[in-house]
Amino acid sequence: GQNIDQPTEMTATEGAIVQINCTYQTSGFNGLFWYQQHAGEAPTFLSYNVLDGLEEKGRFSSFLSRSKGYSYLLLKELQMKDSASYLCAVRTYSNYQLIWGAGTKLIIKP
Amino acid sequence: DGGITQSPKYLFRKEGQNVTLSCEQNLNHDAMYWYRQDPGQGLRLIYYSQIVNDFQKGDIAEGYSVSREKKESFPLTVTSAQKNPTAFYLCASRGSGDEAFFGQGTRLTVV
């Protein structure tokens, strides 16, 4: 079967660093996406990894290991506005379908 | 501004009624998608369309129908056959790139 696992909820402190993990088991792999979703709003694109390694974009970085079926999203210098759900999604060989994890709700405390 | 628009934001349906959710995009994207989001679950694909006048069932198409008569529009009808329609519905589109763009969502509640 196809499966994506993320922690349900994480808590971190403003100004700190947090790492959100995502593990996947899918029939084929053609890229991994991270999206941010504030409550009741649209998901917005954060990052895309198709090759192993780290992609850095400002305060956010995403890492991929295809051999381990593993990715993480790293958020630095946390701000209160980073409180949101973070969705991991894997694209399989079919270019038109993504398989989504249930999302990780990140709570930032002052 | 280019984007993808869903309406209405909130929708209430009586049992036995059909309702239609609107999704319009002016991004000139060929591919459009409808997802359903329930608490504690990942997004689940209802229907998708890769081109005008063509669409395919996703993982949970039963009780739903769509049309794609225009490139810009991909409305979703939730029929009375859908036994548990209360959910957050998200429409998305994708062009030649990898990123999908989402609308603001419609929250449907059965009353």
Chai-1 contact restraints between the chains, C-beta under 6 A:
chainA,res_idxA,chainB,res_idxB,connection_type,confidence,min_distance_angstrom,max_distance_angstrom,comment,restraint_id
A,A42,B,F102,contact,1.0,0.0,6.0,A-B,restraint_1
A,A42,B,G103,contact,1.0,0.0,6.0,A-B,restraint_2
A,A42,B,Q104,contact,1.0,0.0,6.0,A-B,restraint_3
A,A42,B,G105,contact,1.0,0.0,6.0,A-B,restraint_4
A,P43,B,F102,contact,1.0,0.0,6.0,A-B,restraint_5
A,F45,B,E99,contact,1.0,0.0,6.0,A-B,restraint_6
A,Y48,B,D98,contact,1.0,0.0,6.0,A-B,restraint_7
A,Y96,B,Y48,contact,1.0,0.0,6.0,A-B,restraint_8
A,W100,B,G42,contact,1.0,0.0,6.0,A-B,restraint_9
A,W100,B,L43,contact,1.0,0.0,6.0,A-B,restraint_10
A,G101,B,G42,contact,1.0,0.0,6.0,A-B,restraint_11
A,A102,B,G40,contact,1.0,0.0,6.0,A-B,restraint_12
A,A102,B,Q41,contact,1.0,0.0,6.0,A-B,restraint_13
A,A102,B,G42,contact,1.0,0.0,6.0,A-B,restraint_14
